[in-house]
Amino acid sequence: MPAPRTVLLTGAAGGVGTLMRGLLPAYGYELRLLDAVPIASEPDAITASLADEEALREAVRGVDAIVHLAGISLEAPFQEILRTNVEGTYHLYEAARAEGVRRILFASSNHAVGFTPRPRADGPLIPVGTPHRPDTFYGLSKCFGEDLAQLYWDRHGVETVSVRIGACEMEPTTVRMLSVWLSPGDCARLVDAALTAEDVRHTVVYGSSANTRLWWDLSTARGLGYEPRDDSEQYAAKLIAELGEPDDADPAHAHLGGPFCTDHPPRWPC
């Protein structure tokens, strides 16, 4: 696919959105920014919620592709998740369909398959084809987004790369993150690969760096042309010294979703 020139970045004020605002222009993208809250440093950014269908139509008009990061990135009451992550994602896809936008990167999450057992050190990596096993309403909304993307490819020809993001932060802050960390630089490389690969139809990939302690299979991401350069292992000794190795008997360590699989999941991404 020819490199898109103008890309709508939703959720541009969020953690990952802020990182991508700084990194994606180096790949030649002209970003159009959208978020539900104003961005003081970006006076041209569009301030609109995913419930505002008219504003979304205007925002997607004329762009070559969409990087959809907007939404609630934590566990929250079902009605909040429904309005923002489910209905809001539908509104965005409808706007894209109506305006003829043919490529979307959808920020899915590892929490779409959070109740998948964590692999053993000597076992196989978790494949992309593992069945949906959401660990929260948040994870459930990401299952919906992946299925919506498949529908819009099959029915309307809108292509999507659904990226099951692990933890995109400057550096990992927990021992669990050593397995699921996605460095900002690798995130930008993955976004670029997703936007420029040929014939993606609907492709699901895991989003992480090439971590020594990796839990999932990156082959579909690599198939897009993604070449991760970073590894969380440089942070391992410090984190393990501070926090200790996770207890295999701890229910929060038994599954891919970590503490999101417990009765009271935390209100943070990983």
C-alpha positions in Angstrom: 0.0 0.0 0.0 1.4 3.5 -0.8 2.4 5.3 2.3 -0.6 7.3 3.6 0.1 11.0 3.8 -2.6 12.3 6.2 -3.5 10.2 9.2 -6.2 10.8 11.8 -4.9 10.0 15.3 -7.7 9.6 17.7 -7.0 9.6 21.4 -4.2 12.0 20.7 -4.0 13.4 24.3 -3.6 9.9 25.8 -0.4 8.2 26.9 0.2 6.3 23.6 -1.3 9.1 21.5 1.1 11.6 23.0 4.1 9.3 22.2 2.9 8.8 18.7 2.4 12.5 18.1 6.1 12.9 18.7 7.3 9.9 16.7 5.1 9.4 13.7 5.9 12.6 11.8 9.4 11.3 11.2 7.9 8.5 9.1 6.4 11.2 6.8 2.9 11.3 8.2 0.9 14.5 8.5 -1.2 14.0 11.6 -4.8 15.2 12.2 -5.4 15.0 15.9 -8.6 14.2 17.8 -9.4 13.8 21.4 -12.3 14.3 23.8 -10.2 16.8 25.8 -8.3 19.8 24.4 -4.6 19.5 23.7 -3.0 22.8 24.9 0.1 22.3 22.8 -1.8 21.5 19.6 -4.2 24.4 18.9 -5.4 22.7 15.6 -6.4 19.5 17.3 -10.1 18.5 17.0 -11.9 18.3 20.4 -14.8 15.9 20.0 -16.0 12.7 21.6 -16.6 9.4 19.8 -20.4 10.0 20.4 -20.3 13.1 18.1 -21.0 11.4 14.8 -21.0 14.7 12.8 -17.6 15.7 14.2 -16.2 12.3 13.4 -17.4 12.5 9.8 -15.7 15.9 9.5 -12.5 14.5 11.2 -12.1 11.6 8.9 -12.9 13.4 5.7 -9.9 13.5 3.4 -7.6 11.4 5.5 -5.7 8.4 4.0 -5.8 6.3 7.2 -6.8 6.3 10.9 -4.9 5.3 13.9 -7.7 4.7 16.5 -6.3 4.9 20.0 -9.3 6.7 21.6 -11.4 5.1 24.3 -11.3 4.0 27.9 -8.0 2.2 28.5 -8.9 0.9 32.0 -11.6 -1.2 33.5 -14.7 0.8 34.1 -18.5 0.3 34.6 -20.1 -1.5 31.7 -22.2 1.5 30.6 -19.1 3.7 30.3 -17.3 1.0 28.3 -20.4 0.6 26.1 -20.7 4.3 25.3 -17.1 4.9 24.5 -15.4 1.7 23.5 -18.2 -0.1 21.8 -20.6 2.6 20.4 -17.7 5.0 19.9 -15.7 2.6 17.8 -18.8 1.8 15.8 -19.3 5.5 15.1 -15.7 5.8 13.9 -16.0 2.9 11.6 -19.2 4.2 10.1 -17.5 7.6 9.5 -14.6 5.9 7.8 -16.9 3.8 5.6 -19.0 6.9 4.7 -15.9 8.9 3.8 -14.1 6.2 1.9 -11.2 5.7 4.3 -9.8 2.2 3.6 -7.2 1.6 6.3 -7.5 1.7 10.1 -5.2 0.7 12.9 -7.3 -0.4 15.8 -5.8 -0.3 19.3 -6.9 -3.7 20.6 -5.4 -5.1 23.8 -3.9 -8.3 25.3 -6.9 -8.1 27.6 -9.1 -9.4 24.7 -7.5 -12.8 25.5 -6.6 -12.0 29.2 -7.8 -15.3 30.6 -5.5 -17.3 28.4 -3.1 -19.2 30.6 0.4 -17.6 30.8 2.8 -19.8 28.8 5.5 -21.7 30.7 9.1 -20.7 30.1 9.7 -23.8 28.0 6.3 -23.8 26.3 5.0 -22.4 23.0 4.2 -18.7 22.6 0.6 -17.7 22.6 -0.7 -17.5 19.0 -2.8 -14.8 17.5 -5.5 -17.3 16.7 -6.1 -18.1 20.4 -9.9 -17.7 21.2 -11.1 -14.5 22.7 -11.1 -14.8 26.5 -11.6 -11.2 27.8 -10.7 -10.5 31.4 -12.8 -7.4 32.0 -15.5 -5.3 30.3 -12.6 -3.3 28.9 -11.2 -6.5 27.3 -14.6 -7.4 26.1 -14.8 -4.1 24.3 -11.6 -5.0 22.5 -13.1 -8.3 21.3 -16.0 -6.3 19.9 -13.6 -3.9 18.1 -11.7 -6.8 16.5 -15.0 -8.4 15.4 -16.3 -5.1 14.1 -13.1 -4.6 12.1 -13.7 -8.1 10.6 -17.3 -7.2 9.7 -16.2 -3.9 8.0 -13.6 -5.7 6.0 -16.0 -8.4 4.8 -19.0 -6.1 4.2 -17.4 -2.8 3.3 -13.8 -3.4 2.3 -12.3 -1.3 5.1 -9.0 -2.9 6.1 -7.8 -3.0 9.7 -4.8 -4.1 11.6 -5.9 -4.8 15.2 -2.9 -4.5 17.5 -3.2 -6.3 20.8 -1.0 -3.8 22.7 0.8 -5.0 25.8 2.2 -2.0 27.7 3.5 0.9 25.7 5.5 3.0 28.1 9.0 4.5 28.2 10.2 1.5 30.2 8.5 -1.4 32.1 7.5 -0.8 35.7 6.5 -4.3 36.8 8.0 -7.7 36.3 5.0 -8.7 34.2 5.7 -5.9 31.8 9.0 -7.5 31.0 7.0 -9.9 28.9 4.5 -7.5 27.3 6.4 -4.2 27.0 6.2 -2.3 23.7 8.8 0.5 23.5 7.6 3.8 22.1 10.1 3.4 19.2 8.8 -0.1 18.4 5.2 1.1 18.7 5.9 3.7 16.0 7.6 1.1 13.8 4.6 -1.2 14.2 2.1 1.6 13.4 4.1 2.4 10.2 4.2 -1.2 9.2 0.4 -1.6 9.8 -0.3 1.5 7.7 1.9 0.6 4.7 1.7 -3.2 4.4 -0.1 -4.6 1.3 -3.4 -6.4 1.5 -3.9 -6.6 5.3 -7.7 -7.2 5.1 -8.3 -7.7 8.8 -5.1 -8.8 10.5 -4.7 -9.3 14.2 -1.2 -8.8 15.7 0.4 -8.7 19.1 2.0 -5.4 19.9 5.3 -5.7 21.9 9.0 -5.4 21.5 11.3 -8.4 20.9 11.4 -9.1 24.6 13.6 -12.0 25.9 10.6 -13.0 28.2 8.0 -12.7 25.4 4.7 -14.5 25.9 3.1 -14.2 22.5 3.9 -14.9 18.9 4.9 -11.8 16.9 5.0 -13.6 13.5 1.9 -11.8 12.1 3.3 -8.5 13.1 6.6 -9.3 11.5 4.6 -10.4 8.4 3.5 -6.8 8.0 7.2 -5.7 7.9 7.5 -4.9 11.6 11.1 -5.3 12.9 11.2 -4.6 16.6 14.5 -3.3 17.9 14.1 -3.2 21.6 14.1 -5.7 24.5 12.9 -5.2 28.0 15.6 -7.4 29.4 17.8 -4.5 30.2 15.3 -3.6 33.0 14.9 -7.1 34.4 17.6 -7.2 37.1 16.5 -3.9 38.6 12.8 -4.8 38.6 13.3 -8.3 40.0 15.6 -6.9 42.7 12.9 -4.4 43.7 9.8 -6.5 43.3 10.9 -10.1 43.3 9.9 -12.9 40.9 6.1 -13.3 40.5 4.6 -16.1 42.5 3.3 -18.9 40.2 0.5 -19.6 42.7 -0.8 -16.0 42.5 -4.0 -15.9 40.4 -2.9 -12.6 39.0 0.2 -14.3 37.5 -1.5 -17.3 36.1 -3.1 -15.7 33.1 -2.0 -13.4 30.3 -4.2 -10.5 31.7 -2.4 -10.5 35.0 -4.2 -8.5 37.7 -7.1 -7.8 35.4 -8.1 -11.4 35.9 -8.6 -11.0 39.7 -11.9 -10.0 41.3 -10.9 -6.3 41.5 -8.9 -5.4 38.5 -6.7 -2.3 38.7 -7.6 0.9 36.9 -4.5 1.1 34.8 -3.5 -0.5 31.5 -1.3 -3.4 32.6 
